[in-house]
Amino acid sequence: MRYIEFGTQKVKVSEVVAGLMRIPEMSTAELELLVETCLEEGINAFDLADIYGGGKCEENIGKLLAVHPDLRDKMWIQSKCGICPGEYTIFDFSKEHILESVDGILSRLKTDHLDSLLLHRPDALMEPEEVAEAFDILQSSGKVLDFGVSNQNPMQMELLKKCVKQPLAANQLQLSAAFTPSINEGFNVNMEIDAGIVRGAGIFEYCHLKDIVIQAWSSLQYGYFQGVFFGVPKYEKLNAVIDRIAGEKGVTNTAVALAWILRYPAKMQAVVGTTKPERIRESARACDFTLTRREWYEIYQAAGNKLP
Ligand SMILES: NC(=O)c1ccc[n+]([C@@H]2O[C@H](COP(=O)([O-])OP(=O)(O)OC[C@H]3O[C@@H](n4cnc5c(N)ncnc54)[C@H](OP(=O)(O)O)[C@@H]3O)[C@@H](O)[C@H]2O)c1
């Protein structure tokens, strides 16, 4: 496994992160095996959100920690808040909501602190002063050690930073070999084609510039939760190239697809959402090698992208 230094705590956090969005139906025994497999492979980072499974995902980890309290110190746990689902979903970065959310997260997880808290999706009504107050309270009470965001652009992060004094350690953004709008915009500056449409406002370059960790979510999916791109006819060429490179390196397609994400030269983490221990082991292999520049570009173009 490879590690990055994260936030103010400078904890060594694994580049492959176990995403725990798809665990609401898992038993404690199944989860124990999943977590133990991660730890055996050197994966010490675990990603949650208060809305995953309507709170059940955090509850399930809490049940595991209740029977195995020794696991807590081995796990770097991150969660997110700010989305309130409903008929009319709202995004809420008010001080009150952030503080209440963290109390809920900690009680479901049965832990006294989060290693990292992310604001889940940008709230257009965000008052950065309120976020700053909430973060100060959470930091001084020891409930949250580091802070970050998800799905934000550079200007939204700058707006937050006007008031928030803690460094924004991470931005969790969608990225896979089959989902690359932020990379496309960088290749096609000032071009008239659709690939040149600025969707992320230079967020990848901004994170690289500011040493903010990019956490790639849905790292094997295409579209918006349309499924993994492995075996999908639309991505036949991409799969052929990934399979060939996997064969050359003696790893699986999963490892190559994740290595493609980790090759981006910022501080990178790939968040994987598998519930299967064997796929956790395959994912960890992504850190055993580094793709060449030529391999990286080949995968990018095999996904259907064109260079100018
Ligand atoms: N910040 C955000 O807005 C945001 C949004 C979405 C997700 N996330 C985070 O990112 C994490 C990962 O997202 P994700 O779950 O969408 O990522 P993913 O790793 O791309 O997808 C996981 C899904 O793909 C399946 N899968 C994996 N390998 C496969 C293979 N070789 N063949 C067939 N199916 C395979 C898994 O099934 P098995 O379980 O059977 O392996 C699972 O259902 C989440 O857990 C969450 O922590 C963040």
The ligand as a Gaussian input file, in Angstrom:
#p B3LYP/6-31G(d) Opt

LIG

0 1
 N      -18.797000      12.361000      -2.319000
 C      -19.786000      11.886000      -3.044000
 O      -20.654000      12.626000      -3.514000
 C      -19.873000      10.404000      -3.261000
 C      -20.819000       9.874000      -4.138000
 C      -20.838000       8.496000      -4.317000
 C      -19.947000       7.674000      -3.658000
 N      -19.050000       8.226000      -2.780000
 C      -18.064000       7.386000      -2.060000
 O      -17.344000       6.637000      -3.013000
 C      -17.417000       5.267000      -2.673000
 C      -17.302000       4.438000      -3.900000
 O      -18.423000       4.686000      -4.753000
 P      -19.060000       3.503000      -5.573000
 O      -19.542000       2.463000      -4.648000
 O      -20.023000       4.086000      -6.539000
 O      -17.723000       3.013000      -6.313000
 P      -17.280000       1.817000      -7.211000
 O      -16.154000       1.144000      -6.521000
 O      -17.015000       2.422000      -8.550000
 O      -18.521000       0.831000      -7.328000
 C      -18.774000      -0.169000      -6.396000
 C      -19.809000      -1.079000      -6.974000
 O      -19.249000      -1.734000      -8.105000
 C      -19.308000      -3.140000      -7.932000
 N      -18.100000      -3.722000      -8.488000
 C      -16.825000      -3.471000      -8.133000
 N      -15.968000      -4.186000      -8.878000
 C      -16.730000      -4.900000      -9.735000
 C      -16.427000      -5.802000     -10.778000
 N      -15.175000      -6.142000     -11.070000
 N      -17.457000      -6.331000     -11.469000
 C      -18.723000      -6.006000     -11.176000
 N      -19.078000      -5.174000     -10.185000
 C      -18.087000      -4.622000      -9.477000
 C      -19.408000      -3.358000      -6.460000
 O      -20.044000      -4.598000      -6.220000
 P      -19.490000      -5.628000      -5.107000
 O      -19.833000      -5.035000      -3.805000
 O      -20.232000      -6.870000      -5.417000
 O      -18.007000      -5.746000      -5.336000
 C      -20.240000      -2.168000      -6.031000
 O      -21.617000      -2.420000      -6.240000
 C      -18.703000       5.120000      -1.880000
 O      -18.697000       3.987000      -1.030000
 C      -18.688000       6.385000      -1.096000
 O      -17.845000       6.210000       0.022000
 C      -18.995000       9.571000      -2.599000

